[in-house]
């Protein structure tokens, strides 16, 4: 009886140790893929690459040593009770029971107990530890993602034979209705896009679809607290990862996102990417994406392509600034409580608010340093910078302005107007008006408010008529 109790205790120790070793295993996996990512880097200078490889190898060996040490200590602690029993018992080791039903029953039960106990621990966020690991090793390693993209291009070459220049971008400063409009347009079945089902293998949609086909049955409210329900197949602003990977974050600075150009190769891969996302059942569909960062590279892409269409949403500047301020406070709190939320938003290029806040920087941008992000005036300056730059590009015939209130109050008329000006028949049934009763009545810098109002009036004068 004592012997079986010791076997039970030893198996509990062994299973507990294996469970606790998962973090060192995760770090080993991260460092292994990080080293592979460096090896796949074909653009870096050889000397810099060699130094990066040495650093990566050092991290890998260190994590491997820690993992082996942890496993070794676990095995030693698990064996120790049995060894102690042998030393205090006259029975020889060869006489111990290793074959009876009781021995295996105790061994199995003892091994399962820790797993049952740990299963009651809920993850801090919406993702399990294994899901977090998968996100890290894919989204945190651009060269691996680009290599997989090249594999996908080769395997699905037939989907990229004819590249289509006419695609749609829904954009605007965050909190202007871009998500709702993109989701609504997607319902027409005239478009294809990225959805949460593509995460984390964002650059290999077809390969990932072979393994992962989630249903959209379960919906939940997104983190913004705005009653927008999302599911696995909900379209979302995910294409920014493509530009981050191909441009290697060259436009992402410490506190800002800067306007930049892309080269011909990146543009062609962008069109290929759009075609790879196109479902076989919708051969004539148009690519649509929500991307609030698109303005940063709009002029560069327009040089390659005069045909694509961009729809910028705008709303009353003070109320818009207040909405951004509230989301900044909300996400800053979330990201402190769950660091993975911060990592996730960094990977996807979402720097609109929160601890990873970065302002848009255009050649004519006003400096926001005089006002902290906790002030509505900071967000009003951000509004001025963003929408004054949009006014500078309004000479292009394929740039359209959409008033937020028009979208809220008369969505059916707005969709009909978009259908008419783009010559794309968009049929969406039963579009109910949206409601937003939030209104800011606090203090604001009068000079900034007047400047923003003047820009707002110019935007209204050029909006899509409904």
N, C-alpha and C positions, 0 to 999 in steps of 0.2 A: 504493500500500500504506500509506504514511504517512497519507494522507488518510482512508482507511477506518478506520485505527486511531484517528484523532482523532474520527471520527464515533462509533465504539464508545465511546470514553472520554466523549464529551459526553452520549450517551444514558444511560450509567451514572450520570453526575452528575445528570441531569434526573430519572431515576426515583428515585434515592436521595433527592433533595431533596423530591420529592412524597411519598415514604413518611414522611420525617422531619417533613413539614409537617402530618401528620395530627393531632398533638396540638394545634397551634394551630387547626386546623379544628374539632376536638372542642370546644375552648373557645369558639370562635365559635358553634357550634351550641347549646351550653349557654346562652350569654348571650342568643342570639336567642330561645330558648324561655323563658328567664327573664323577658325583657321582655314577651313575649306573656302569660306567667302573671300579671304585674303588671297588664297591660291588662284581663285577664279578672276581676280582683278587684272584685266589686260590693259588698263589705261594708266596705271600708276607708274611712276619712275622706278626703275629696278632697284636702286639703292634704298629708296623709301619703302618699297615693297619688301625687301629683305629684312629691314628693321621691323616692319609690321609682322612678318612671319616669325621672327625671333620672339617678339612680344606675345604673339598668339600661341606659339609652341610652349613658352614659359607658363602661360596661363593654363594651357591644356595639361601639361605635366603636373602642375601644382594641384589642379582639381582632380586629376587621376590619382595622385598620391593621397589626397584627403579622402577620396571615395574608397580606395582600397584599405586605408587605415581604419575608416569607420566600419567597413564590412568585417575586417579582421578583428576589431574590438568586439563587435557584435557576436561573432562566432565564438570568440574566447569566453565572453560572459555567458553565452548559452551553454557551453560545454563545462564551464566551471562547476556548477552544482552537481553534475554527474561525477566529475573527477573527485569532488569532495566526498561524495557518497561512497565511492570506491575506496578512498583512503581510510574512511571510518568503518567500513564493512569488511568482513573477512572474505566475502565472496569474491571470486576472481572475475575479471572483466568478461572472460569468455562465458561465464555462467549467467550473465545478465540477460534479461528477457528483451529481445528485439524482434520477435516474430508473432507474438500472441495478438489476438484481436483487441485485447485491452490496451496493449502498448500503442497500436496504431490509432485506436479510438481517442486515447488521451493526447497523442501527438497531433492529431487532426484538430481536435477541439481546442487545444492550447494555441495552435497556430491561427485558428479562426477568430479567437476572442479579440485580439488587438484590432483586426480588420473591422469587426462589428462595432467596436467602441469608436474607432476613428471615423466610421461611416456616418456617425451622428453629427460630426463637425460640419457645419455649413460653410461653404466658401464665402470669403469676405465680399466678393462682387458677384457678377453674373456668370463668371467663367470658372471652370474647374482648374486645378493646378496643371493637369495634362493639357488642357486647352490653352492655358497661358503659355506653357512651354512651346507648343506648336506655333502660336502667334509669334513668340520671340525668335525662334530659329528661322522663320520665314520672313517676317516683316522687318526684322532687325538686320537682315543680310541682303543688301541690294544685289550683289553679284550673283548670289544663288538664285534669287528671283529672276534676274535677267537671263541667266543660263537656262532656267526652266522655261522662260518665255521663248527663247530660241528653239528649244526642243518642241514646244507646242507649235510654233510657226512651221517647223518641218513636218510634224505629224498631221497638221490640219491645213496644209498648203492650199487645198482646193477652196477653202473658205476665204482666201485672201487674193484670189486671182483678179478680181475686179474691186478696186478700192473706190469708195464713194466719198466725194468731197462735201456733200450736203448733210451736215449733222447739226444738231441743236444743242446749245449750251444755255442752261438756266442759271443765272448768276445774280449777284447783288450782295450787299453787306448782310451778314448773318442777321436773322430775325426779321427778314423782309418778306417771307412767304415762299422762299425758293423750294423748300421741301414739299410743301403742300401742292404747289403748282406742278412740280416734276411728277409727284405721285399721281396727280389728277390726269395729266397728259398721258402717263404710262398706261392708265386704264383704257385708253382708246384702242390699244393693241396695234398702234401704228409705229411703236418705238421699241427698241431694245436698250438695255442699260445694265449697270452693275447693281447688285443687291447684296444684302448681308450674307446670302448663301455663297458668295464668292470669297468671303473672308476665311482664312488668311491668304489663300493662294490667288491673290488678285490678278496676277499676270498670267495665270494658267487656267482660265475658266473651264475649258473643255476637259482637260485632264482631271481637274478637281471634281467636275461633275460626274466622272466615272465612279467616284468613291462616295460622293456626298450629294444627296438629293433630298433636302429637308422639305417638309410640308410647311404651309403657312397658316396652319390651323390655329396655332397659339399666338395671340397678339398681346402686347403689353405696351404700356405708356413709355415713351422714351424719356431719357434722363432730364430733358429740358423742363418737364412739368407743364407742358402746354397742351396736354390731352391728345397729342398726336400718337396714334397707335402704330406699332411696328411689328413685323414678323421676319422670319428668315428670308422671305422672298420680296421684302419691301425694298424699293430702289432707294439708294442713298448716295451721298457725296463721297465716292471711293476712288475716283479716277486719279486724284491728286497723287496717290502712291506711284502711279506710272511716271509722272514727271519727277518726283523725288528720287526714284530709282535711276532713271536715265540721266538726270542732271546732277546726281549725287549730292543733293541738298545744297547746291552752289548758290541758290537764291534764298536760303534760310540762314539768316544772321542771328546774332545774339538776341536782339530785341525787335527785329524787323523782318519782313518779307519784302524783297526788293524786285522791282520790275526787271525783266530779263528777256533775252532772245533764246530761241532754240534753233538747232541746226537742221539741215535737210533730212539727215538720217533719223533724228528723233521724231520729226514730223511724220515721215513715212511709217515708222514703227507705231506711231499713234493711230494712223489710219488702219494699219494692220490689226492693231489691238481692238479697235472698234468692230472690225469684221469678225474677229475671233469670238467676240461676245454675242454675235448675232445667232439666234436659235435657227435651226434648220427649218422649223415650221413657219418662220417668218422671213423668207428670203428677200422681201422688198421693204422690210422695216428700216426705219431711220434711227441712228444712234442718238440718244439723248443723255445728257449728264447734268447733274447739279454740281457746280463747282464755283464756290465763292472766291477762289484764288485765281480764276481764269483771267481776270483783268491784268494780272501781272505779266502775262505772256500774250495777251490778245493781239497787240500790234505785230508781234513777230509771226504769229500763226496766220494773221490776215495777209501777210506778204506772200505766203505760200498758197493761200486759198481765199478767193473772193466770195465763195458761195455759202460757207457755213453761216448759221444764224445764231445770234446771241440775244437773249432776252434778259435785260437787267430790271430787277424789281426795286422799287424805292418806296419809302413811306415818310410820313411827317418826321422831320429830323429830331425834334425833342423827344417825342414818344419812342422813336426808334432808338435813340441814345439811351433812354431810360431802360428799355427792354434789354439792351446789351449789357448795361450795368448790372441788372438783376441776374442775368445769366452768368456774368463774371463772378459774382458773389456765390452763386449756386454751385458752379463747377469748381471753384477754388476750394469750397468745402468738401465736395465729392472727392477731389483729387488728393486732398490731405488724408481722407479716410481710406481711400483705396488707390494706392500709387499706380496700379495697373491701368486705371482710367487715364492717368496722365500719359503713361507710355503709349497707350492705344491711340490717343488723340495726336500725339507727336508723330507716330508712324503714318497716320492718315493725313497729316498736314493740316489738322484743325487747330489753329492758333487764334481763333476769333475771341476767345475769352478763357479765363481760368489761369492756373499757375504757369501755363506755357504760353501766355499771351504774347503775341508779336503783332505790331501794327504794320499796315501796308505802307510801303515807301515808294512814292513816285517822284519824278524830277521836281514837281511843283508842290510837294507835300509840305504842310505846316508841321512844325515840331510840337510834339505833345508833352515835352518834358516839364512844362510849367504846371501841368495838372496830373495828379496821380490817377491810376485806373479806378480808384475808389470814388472819383468825382465824375459827375455826369458830363462835365466840360471836356474831360479826356475823350469820351465817346462821341461828343459833338464834333470835336476836331477830327476824329477818325472818320466820321460821316462826311465832313467837308472835304477831306483829302480824297476819299473814295469817289464820291459823286461828282466832284469838280473834274476829276480825271476822266470820268465817263463822258462829261460834256465835251471834252477835247476830242473824242473819237466819234462824235455823233454825225460826222459827215458820211460815214459808211451806211449804205442803204440796207444792209443786213443786220443792223443793230437796232433793237426795239426796246422801248421803255414801257414798263408796266407799273401802273399805280397800284399800290398795295390795297387801297380802299376799293378800287374797281374790282380787284380780284375777290375781296371779301364779300362785297355787296351784290355783285352781278357776275358770278363766275361763268354762267352759261353764255352771256353776251361776250365776255372776254374771250372765251374759247372760240366762239364763232368769229370774232375779229381776227384772232391768230390764224384760224383756218383760212380766212379770206386773203390775208396779206401774204401768206406763205404758199397758197395754192395746194395745201395738204388737207384733205378732208378728214376732219377730226370729229368723231361721233362719241359723245359721252352722255349717257342717260342719267337723269335725276341728280343734278348737281345742286345741292342745297347751299345757300349762302353761309358764309363763315361768320363767326362772332368774335370780336375782340374789344372788350369794354375798358381795357387798361388805358388810363390817361394820366400823364404826369403834370402835376401842378406845383412842383417845388421850385427852388431857386436855380437859375442858370445864368451864365454870362451873357448879357444882353448883346454885346458885340458879336459873339460867336453865333448867337441865335439869329441875329439879323443877317449875318453872312450865309448861314445855312438856309434861311428862309428864301434868300435871293436865288440860291442854287436850286432849291426845291421848286420855286416858281418856274424856272427854266425847264426843269424836268417835266413838270406838269404840261407845259406848253408843247412838249415834243412827245408826249406819251401816246401809246396805242389808244385810238378812240374806240369806245365801246357803245 
